[in-house]
């Protein structure tokens, strides 16, 4: 079974890897993405991979985890219309039925990106179940991402992966700490590209592109599929080397912009990690 028409593959190919784009998919009625199926998935996944956060965090503000004793997450999914929560099922590809779905989608889309940046590595998948009006504050992901809107609607604002939206320091810090939240400035409000997503829309988000997301007036379900490739791995290794270079009094470098490839710095980062310097 295919879920992506040829026009969708062509739409991704026309912008990949540097610009965002919306295209169509056929997953909106997929049984694995119904609330009932996601309740079951929440029960099967390891508890550390099922997250619940508040739905009304300010942009740039706290996006806090709920308290551990705040009830069963599967029950929260069933009542997402009134729960005021945001649920993330992390790494759903651990479950074979979801892994088959995710790999099938990437196989369909492969002609759009494999010729440019090579095959997918470290494929991960996430499902977001959002209460009406949920704001996912300003942040970035150091990976390639396609978000498939399944139910409800979303406003998804994408920004260039460069200052003032993403500073070299914030990008570098992510590779040390894993913290991907970014400071928000009100002047950013009108400077992003806002995509209005409805069921059947998919959005490609470029590597490290900052973004914020707000759900509409009804509960939202989205599937996010992410991956790395050789270029993104070299970029991460090169960025991780910067603190060591500064300690040695050597110049560090800003994150590259594709197709610039930091081959030598990446090799240095990998060697430094192997001998325990990073």
C-alpha positions in Angstrom: 0.0 0.0 0.0 1.3 3.5 -0.9 0.4 6.6 1.1 2.2 9.3 -1.0 1.2 10.3 -4.5 4.0 11.1 -7.0 3.3 14.8 -6.7 4.2 14.7 -3.0 7.6 13.1 -3.8 8.2 15.8 -6.4 7.2 18.6 -4.0 9.8 17.4 -1.5 12.4 16.9 -4.1 12.0 20.5 -5.3 13.0 22.0 -1.9 15.1 19.4 -0.2 17.2 19.7 1.9 17.2 23.5 2.6 13.6 24.7 2.5 10.3 23.6 4.2 7.4 22.4 2.0 3.9 21.0 2.5 2.6 18.1 0.5 -0.2 15.5 0.8 -0.4 12.1 2.3 -3.0 9.3 2.7 -2.5 8.5 6.4 -5.4 10.4 7.9 -7.5 7.3 8.4 -4.8 4.8 9.1 -5.8 2.5 11.9 -2.5 2.7 13.7 -3.0 6.4 14.2 -6.4 6.4 15.7 -6.8 7.4 19.4 -7.7 3.9 20.4 -4.5 2.5 18.7 -2.4 5.2 20.3 -3.8 4.4 23.7 -2.6 0.8 23.2 0.8 2.0 22.0 1.2 4.2 25.1 0.6 1.1 27.3 3.2 -1.0 25.3 6.0 1.6 25.1 8.5 1.9 28.0 7.2 4.5 30.4 10.3 6.7 29.8 9.2 7.0 26.2 5.7 8.3 27.0 5.8 12.0 27.9 3.1 14.3 29.1 3.5 18.1 29.3 1.2 21.0 29.9 -0.6 22.4 26.9 -0.5 26.1 27.7 3.2 26.9 28.1 4.2 30.4 26.8 6.4 30.6 23.7 9.9 30.5 25.0 8.6 29.6 28.5 8.3 26.4 30.5 7.2 23.3 28.7 7.1 21.3 31.9 6.5 17.6 32.3 3.4 16.7 34.3 3.9 15.1 37.7 4.4 11.3 37.7 1.2 10.8 39.7 -1.1 12.7 37.3 -2.8 9.6 35.9 -2.5 7.1 33.2 -1.3 8.5 29.9 -3.4 6.2 27.8 -6.5 7.6 29.6 -5.3 11.1 28.9 -5.1 10.3 25.2 -8.7 9.1 25.3 -9.7 12.4 27.0 -7.4 14.7 25.0 -10.2 17.1 24.1 -10.5 18.2 27.8 -7.2 17.2 29.4 -5.1 20.3 28.7 -2.2 18.1 28.0 0.3 17.4 25.3 1.4 13.7 24.9 4.4 12.5 23.0 4.9 8.8 22.2 8.7 8.7 21.7 10.4 6.1 19.4 7.2 4.4 18.3 9.3 2.6 15.8 10.2 0.2 18.7 6.8 -1.4 18.0 7.1 -3.5 14.8 3.8 -2.4 13.3 4.8 1.2 13.6 8.3 0.6 12.3 6.9 -1.1 9.2 4.8 2.0 8.6 7.6 4.4 9.1 10.1 2.6 6.9 7.5 2.2 4.2 6.9 6.0 4.2 10.7 6.7 3.9 11.0 4.2 1.1 8.3 6.0 -0.8 10.0 9.4 -0.2 13.5 8.1 -0.8 13.7 9.3 -4.5 13.3 12.8 -3.2 16.3 12.9 -0.9 18.6 9.8 -1.2 20.3 11.1 -4.4 21.3 14.3 -2.6 22.2 13.3 0.9 22.3 9.5 0.9 20.2 7.0 2.8 18.5 7.5 6.1 20.3 6.7 9.3 19.0 6.6 12.9 15.4 6.7 11.9 13.1 7.7 14.8 9.3 8.3 15.0 7.2 10.2 17.4 3.4 10.7 17.7 2.1 13.9 19.2 -1.4 14.0 20.7 -2.3 17.6 21.5 -5.2 19.2 23.4 -6.9 22.1 21.6 -4.7 25.2 21.5 -1.5 23.4 22.7 1.6 25.5 22.0 4.9 23.7 21.5 7.4 26.5 22.2 10.2 27.7 20.0 12.9 25.0 19.6 14.9 23.1 17.0 15.7 19.5 16.2 19.2 18.5 14.9 17.7 16.1 12.4 15.6 16.0 9.3 11.9 15.8 10.0 8.6 15.2 8.2 5.5 15.8 10.2 2.3 14.0 9.0 -0.9 15.7 10.2 -3.4 13.0 11.0 -6.3 14.8 12.7 -7.1 18.3 13.8 -5.1 21.3 12.5 -1.9 23.1 13.4 -0.1 26.3 12.7 3.6 25.3 12.2 6.1 28.2 11.9 9.5 27.4 10.5 12.6 29.7 10.7 16.0 29.6 9.0 18.6 27.6 11.1 20.8 30.6 11.6 21.0 33.8 13.8 19.1 35.5 15.2 16.8 32.4 15.5 19.4 29.8 16.1 22.8 31.0 17.4 26.0 29.0 17.0 26.1 28.8 20.8 22.7 27.3 21.1 23.4 24.8 18.4 26.7 23.8 20.1 25.1 23.6 23.5 22.5 21.1 22.2 25.3 18.6 21.3 26.6 18.9 24.9 23.4 19.0 26.9 20.5 17.8 24.6 18.6 21.0 25.4 16.8 22.1 22.2 14.6 24.9 23.5 15.4 28.4 22.2 14.9 31.9 23.6 11.9 33.6 22.1 11.8 37.3 21.0 8.4 38.9 20.1 10.0 40.3 16.9 10.3 36.7 15.6 6.5 36.4 15.4 6.2 37.7 11.9 9.5 36.4 10.6 8.8 32.7 10.2 7.0 30.9 7.5 3.7 29.7 9.0 2.3 26.5 7.5 -1.4 25.8 8.2 -1.7 22.0 8.4 -4.9 20.1 8.1 -5.5 16.3 8.0 -3.7 14.8 5.0 -1.0 17.5 5.0 2.7 16.6 5.6 5.4 19.2 6.3 9.1 18.7 5.6 11.2 20.6 8.2 14.9 21.1 7.3 17.8 20.1 9.5 18.0 22.2 12.7 15.3 24.7 11.5 13.8 26.4 14.6 10.0 26.2 14.9 7.0 26.6 17.1 3.7 24.8 16.7 0.2 25.6 17.9 -2.8 23.2 17.7 -6.1 24.5 16.5 -9.6 24.3 18.2 -9.9 20.5 18.1 -7.5 17.8 19.4 -4.6 17.1 17.1 -2.7 14.0 16.2 0.6 14.1 14.2 3.2 11.6 13.3 6.8 12.9 13.1 9.4 10.9 11.2 13.1 12.0 11.7 16.4 10.8 10.4 20.1 11.6 10.1 22.5 11.1 7.2 26.2 11.3 6.6 26.2 15.1 6.3 24.3 15.7 9.5 26.5 13.3 11.4 29.6 15.1 10.2 28.0 18.4 11.2 27.3 17.1 14.7 30.9 15.8 15.1 32.3 19.1 13.9 30.2 21.2 16.3 31.1 18.9 19.2 34.8 19.7 18.6 34.4 23.4 19.2 34.8 23.5 23.0 38.1 21.5 22.7 39.4 23.8 20.1 38.7 26.8 22.3 40.4 25.2 25.2 43.5 24.7 23.0 43.4 28.4 21.9 42.3 27.4 18.4 39.5 29.0 16.4 36.1 27.3 16.5 33.6 27.3 13.6 29.9 28.1 13.1 27.7 25.2 12.1 27.9 24.6 8.3 25.1 25.3 5.9 24.5 22.5 3.4 26.2 21.7 1.0 29.3 22.9 2.9 30.7 19.7 4.6 33.1 20.0 7.6 35.0 16.9 6.8 38.2 17.6 8.6 36.6 19.0 11.7 34.3 16.0 11.8 37.2 13.7 11.7 38.8 15.7 14.5 35.6 15.5 16.6 35.4 11.7 16.1 39.0 11.2 17.0 38.7 13.4 20.1 35.7 11.4 21.2 37.5 8.1 20.8 40.4 9.2 23.1 38.0 10.6 25.7 38.6 14.4 25.1 34.9 15.1 24.4 
